[in-house]
Amino acid sequence: MSLKIHDILFIGAGASALMAASHLQGHDVALVDVNPKIGAKLLISGGGKCNLTNRFATTDNYLGDQAFIAPVLSSFDATSTLSFVKEHHLSIEERDHGQIFCANSAKELVSIFGRLTSYCTFYLSTKVLHVTKNEHFCVTTDKGEIHAKKVVVASGGLSYASIGASDIGYKIAESFGHSLVTPSPALVGLTLQKEQFWMKELSGIALPVTLHVEGKRFSENLLFAHKGISGPAVLSGSLYWKKGNITIDFLPHVKSMEALLKEQSKKQIITALGLPRRLIKAFLDAMGMEDKVLSKLTAHERELLCSLKSYTFAPAGNFGYTKAEVTKGGVKTDEIDAHSFESQRCKDLYFIGEVLDVTGELGGFNFQWAFASASFLVKAII
């Protein structure tokens, strides 16, 4: 019996692989994935509704080489993603900040991909061990060998180990001579130094803030958690944080602290600022202050209170991969052909999606990158 050699084999059956495979009818395409079902991350993201894109996605929303990212997003932007899902009758729902979700369930989106890739061969519940190449690629798995003329690594990152996330994509890249930007957890909560432990008493409280980190600004909710701080503003901020300081404006609704202290001078601190009482009390305790009428504050107390407008500190670390939405870092994009996503180290080997050193902020940007890189690959590969 002659050896079965697929035209194209995708390592991974997530967002980027499914989008690409759905446009490759007419080719002998196979997908291999450690999960028993396709689209595992699509199914669990966004509370089961999958934040599949963001209407306002631009290169500014990504950490990575802007020159590499820009043509990909231009070629297949959020409008393209919306056209694709509407063409296949997916009901969508738009939320704040341009975030687009499945209106009912991510199962509907995965079902669409299931129909569009029904012509493919699937090797599910199958773990890839390593990849070699002679005349063609030989992918060794825990269930035997799979052979292909072209291999596309679409294996994602290290977050969500519960659904089989692993470092296999990075290992394959390194085995073919690629360099990595060291992977680390991203879109993840931040832990606190001792001086900020007062925030741990506030677990469960959420409020709108403006967070500043590395020249970026995020105006969304912050959530106090047992481990530290989380919520949309912190998750997006974590993408850019590099162990230095971050600054949080807990009073984004207040234009001038001086004006507020003057206007509310007869009120107690705890009622004047418009913040949750528990937050003010914990802050005052941490600062060694008592609740008092604003007009009776000393100059030092006024300064401490004003620090809520620009509270600056260095987080201790982050919550780790188990709580991270994505992985930042990955295969260096300057070793990838910007016109095709083909490896510059090995012909017919490609990398798309999260395995590359391109990471988006919270809000649908990472699935948009997965879909855009997949579409870009398809145009080059056929």
C-alpha positions in Angstrom: 0.0 0.0 0.0 1.4 3.4 -0.9 2.2 5.9 1.8 -0.5 8.5 2.4 0.9 12.0 2.1 -1.5 14.9 2.7 -1.0 18.1 0.7 -1.3 20.3 3.9 -1.3 19.3 7.5 -2.3 21.7 10.3 -0.9 21.1 13.7 -3.8 22.4 15.8 -7.5 22.5 15.1 -8.3 25.9 16.7 -9.3 29.3 15.3 -6.5 29.9 12.8 -6.3 26.3 11.5 -10.1 26.1 11.1 -10.3 29.4 9.2 -7.5 28.4 6.9 -8.8 24.9 6.2 -12.3 26.2 5.5 -10.8 27.9 2.5 -8.8 25.1 1.1 -11.4 22.8 -0.5 -9.9 20.9 -3.4 -6.7 20.1 -1.5 -6.0 17.0 0.7 -6.0 18.8 4.0 -5.6 17.2 7.5 -5.7 18.6 11.0 -4.2 17.0 14.1 -5.1 18.1 17.6 -4.7 16.8 21.1 -8.4 17.6 21.9 -11.3 15.2 21.1 -13.2 18.1 19.4 -12.3 20.9 17.1 -12.3 24.6 18.3 -11.7 23.9 22.0 -10.6 27.5 22.8 -13.3 29.0 20.7 -15.9 27.0 22.7 -14.8 28.2 26.1 -13.8 31.8 25.4 -16.0 34.7 26.2 -18.1 32.7 28.7 -19.0 30.3 25.9 -20.0 33.1 23.5 -16.5 33.7 21.9 -15.4 37.3 21.4 -14.5 36.6 17.8 -13.3 40.0 16.6 -13.2 43.7 17.4 -14.7 46.3 15.1 -11.8 48.8 15.9 -8.8 46.4 15.5 -5.6 48.2 14.3 -1.9 47.5 14.8 -2.1 49.7 17.9 -3.9 46.9 19.7 -1.1 44.4 19.2 2.3 43.7 20.8 4.7 42.7 18.0 6.3 44.0 14.9 3.9 46.5 13.5 5.3 46.3 10.0 4.7 42.5 10.0 1.2 42.8 11.5 -0.2 45.8 9.4 -0.5 44.1 6.0 -2.1 41.0 7.5 -4.8 43.0 9.3 -5.4 45.2 6.2 -5.8 42.1 4.1 -8.4 40.5 6.4 -9.8 43.1 8.9 -12.7 42.9 11.3 -15.2 43.7 8.5 -13.9 40.6 6.6 -14.4 38.5 9.7 -18.0 39.9 10.1 -18.7 39.2 6.4 -17.5 35.6 6.8 -19.7 34.8 9.8 -22.7 36.7 8.3 -22.4 34.7 5.1 -22.7 31.6 7.2 -25.7 33.0 9.2 -24.0 33.3 12.5 -26.0 35.6 14.9 -23.7 38.2 16.4 -23.9 40.7 19.3 -21.9 43.9 19.6 -20.8 45.0 23.1 -18.8 48.0 24.4 -15.6 49.0 22.7 -16.4 47.3 19.4 -16.3 43.7 20.8 -18.2 41.2 18.7 -19.5 38.0 20.3 -21.6 35.1 19.1 -25.2 36.1 20.1 -26.2 32.6 21.2 -23.2 30.3 21.6 -19.7 29.7 20.3 -21.0 26.2 19.4 -22.7 27.8 16.4 -19.3 29.2 15.1 -17.6 25.9 15.7 -20.4 24.2 13.9 -19.9 26.4 10.9 -16.2 25.5 10.8 -17.2 21.9 11.2 -19.3 22.0 8.0 -16.7 24.0 6.0 -13.9 21.5 7.0 -15.9 18.3 6.6 -13.8 17.4 3.6 -10.7 17.3 5.8 -9.1 14.4 7.6 -9.0 14.9 11.3 -6.6 13.3 13.8 -8.2 14.2 17.1 -7.2 13.1 20.6 -3.7 12.9 19.1 -0.6 14.4 20.6 2.2 15.6 18.3 5.6 14.6 19.6 8.0 16.0 16.9 8.3 16.8 13.2 11.1 15.9 10.8 11.5 16.5 7.1 13.2 14.7 4.3 11.4 14.6 0.9 8.3 15.5 2.8 7.3 16.1 6.5 6.9 13.3 8.9 4.8 14.2 12.0 5.3 11.7 14.8 2.4 11.5 17.2 1.4 9.2 20.1 -0.7 7.3 17.6 1.7 6.9 14.8 3.1 8.9 11.9 1.3 11.5 9.7 2.9 12.5 6.4 2.4 15.8 4.5 4.0 17.9 1.8 3.3 21.2 3.7 3.0 21.7 7.5 1.2 24.6 9.1 1.9 25.1 12.8 -1.2 26.6 14.3 -0.9 25.1 17.8 -1.4 28.3 19.9 0.4 29.1 23.1 0.7 27.9 26.7 -2.5 29.3 28.3 -5.4 26.9 28.9 -3.5 23.8 29.7 -6.9 22.3 30.7 -7.7 22.1 26.9 -4.3 20.7 25.9 -2.2 23.9 25.5 1.4 22.9 25.1 4.8 24.2 23.9 4.8 21.8 20.9 4.7 24.7 18.4 7.7 26.3 20.0 9.6 23.0 20.0 8.9 22.4 16.3 10.1 26.0 15.5 13.3 25.5 17.5 13.9 22.1 15.9 14.0 23.8 12.5 16.3 26.5 13.6 13.9 29.3 14.6 14.4 31.7 17.5 11.8 32.5 20.1 10.8 35.6 22.0 10.5 33.9 25.4 6.8 33.0 25.9 5.1 34.4 29.0 1.5 34.6 30.3 -0.5 37.6 28.9 -4.0 39.0 29.4 -3.7 38.0 33.0 -4.2 39.4 36.5 -1.4 41.0 38.4 -0.1 40.1 41.9 0.8 42.7 44.5 3.7 43.8 46.6 3.2 44.0 50.4 2.5 47.7 50.2 -0.6 47.0 48.0 -2.0 44.1 50.1 -4.8 46.3 51.2 -6.3 45.7 47.8 -6.7 42.0 48.6 -9.4 42.9 51.2 -11.5 44.2 48.3 -12.0 40.9 46.5 -15.2 41.0 44.3 -15.3 44.8 43.9 -15.2 46.1 40.3 -15.0 49.7 39.2 -14.1 51.8 36.2 -10.5 53.0 36.2 -7.9 54.3 33.8 -4.7 52.3 33.8 -1.4 53.6 32.4 1.5 51.2 31.5 4.4 51.6 29.1 2.8 54.6 27.3 -0.5 52.7 26.9 -3.8 53.7 28.4 -6.8 51.5 29.2 -10.1 52.9 30.5 -12.2 49.9 31.5 -13.1 48.0 34.7 -10.7 46.8 37.3 -11.6 43.8 39.4 -10.1 43.2 42.9 -9.3 39.5 43.4 -7.9 37.3 46.1 -4.6 37.1 44.3 -4.4 40.7 43.3 -6.0 42.8 40.6 -7.8 41.7 37.4 -10.6 42.9 35.1 -10.4 44.1 31.5 -8.1 47.2 32.2 -5.6 45.1 34.0 -5.7 42.1 31.6 -4.9 44.4 28.6 -2.4 46.3 30.6 -0.6 43.1 31.5 0.3 42.6 27.8 2.7 45.6 28.0 3.8 45.4 31.6 7.6 44.6 31.9 8.1 44.5 35.7 8.1 48.3 36.1 5.5 50.6 37.5 1.9 50.9 36.5 -0.4 53.9 37.3 -4.1 53.5 38.1 -6.5 56.4 38.2 -9.2 55.2 40.5 -11.2 58.5 39.9 -11.5 58.8 36.1 -14.8 60.6 36.6 -13.0 63.4 38.5 -11.4 66.0 36.3 -9.6 67.9 39.1 -8.9 66.7 42.6 -8.3 70.3 43.8 -11.8 71.3 42.5 -13.4 68.2 44.1 -11.7 68.9 47.5 -13.0 72.5 47.4 -16.6 71.7 46.2 -17.0 68.8 48.6 -15.2 70.4 51.5 -18.0 69.8 54.0 -18.3 66.1 53.2 -16.5 63.2 54.8 -13.8 61.5 52.6 -15.8 58.3 52.5 -18.8 60.0 50.8 -17.1 62.7 48.8 -15.2 60.6 46.3 -17.9 58.5 44.7 -15.9 55.3 45.3 -17.1 52.0 47.0 -17.0 52.6 50.8 -14.9 49.4 51.3 -12.3 50.7 48.9 -12.0 54.1 50.6 -11.8 52.5 54.1 -9.1 50.0 53.0 -7.1 52.8 51.4 -7.4 55.1 54.4 -6.4 52.3 56.8 -3.4 51.5 54.6 -2.3 55.2 54.5 -2.8 55.5 58.3 -5.6 58.0 57.8 -9.0 58.5 59.4 -12.2 59.3 57.7 -12.7 63.1 58.2 -14.3 66.2 56.6 -12.3 67.2 53.6 -11.8 70.8 54.9 -9.9 69.4 57.9 -7.3 67.4 55.8 -3.6 68.3 56.4 -1.5 69.0 53.4 0.1 65.5 53.6 -3.4 63.9 53.8 -4.6 65.9 50.8 -1.5 64.6 48.9 -2.3 61.0 49.9 -5.9 61.3 48.9 -4.9 62.9 45.6 -2.7 59.8 44.9 -5.9 57.9 44.1 -6.0 59.9 40.9 -2.5 58.5 39.9 -1.8 55.6 42.2 1.6 54.3 41.0 3.2 51.0 42.0 5.1 48.0 40.7 3.1 44.7 40.6 4.9 41.7 42.0 4.1 39.4 39.1 1.1 37.8 37.4 -1.4 35.0 38.0 0.4 32.6 35.6 -0.6 30.5 32.7 -3.6 28.9 34.4 -5.3 32.3 34.5 -3.9 33.8 31.3 -6.1 34.3 28.3 -3.1 34.1 25.9 0.6 33.7 25.6 2.8 36.6 24.5 6.2 36.0 22.8 6.7 33.0 20.5 8.3 32.5 17.1 10.2 35.5 16.0 8.4 37.1 13.0 11.6 38.4 11.4 12.3 34.7 10.6 8.9 34.3 8.9 8.2 35.4 5.3 5.9 38.4 5.7 4.1 37.6 2.4 3.3 34.0 3.1 3.9 33.0 6.8 6.4 30.5 5.4 9.5 29.7 7.6 12.7 31.3 6.3 14.5 28.3 7.8 12.5 25.5 6.1 10.6 25.4 2.9 6.9 24.4 3.1 6.8 24.9 6.9 4.4 27.7 8.0 3.4 29.4 11.3 0.1 31.2 12.0 -1.9 32.5 14.9 -0.8 32.7 18.5 2.4 30.6 18.2 3.9 33.7 16.5 5.3 36.7 18.5 2.1 38.7 17.9 -0.3 39.2 20.8 -3.5 41.3 20.9 -5.2 43.1 23.8 -8.3 41.8 25.4 -11.5 42.3 23.4 -11.5 40.0 20.3 -8.1 41.1 18.9 -6.4 37.7 19.2 -9.1 35.8 17.4 -9.0 38.5 14.7 -5.3 37.9 14.4 -5.9 34.1 14.2 -8.4 34.6 11.4 -6.4 37.3 9.5 -3.1 35.2 9.6 -5.1 32.2 8.4 -6.6 34.1 5.5 -3.2 35.6 4.6 -1.7 32.1 4.6 -4.4 30.7 2.3 -3.8 33.4 -0.4 -0.1 32.4 -0.4 -0.4 28.6 -0.2 -2.8 28.0 -3.0 
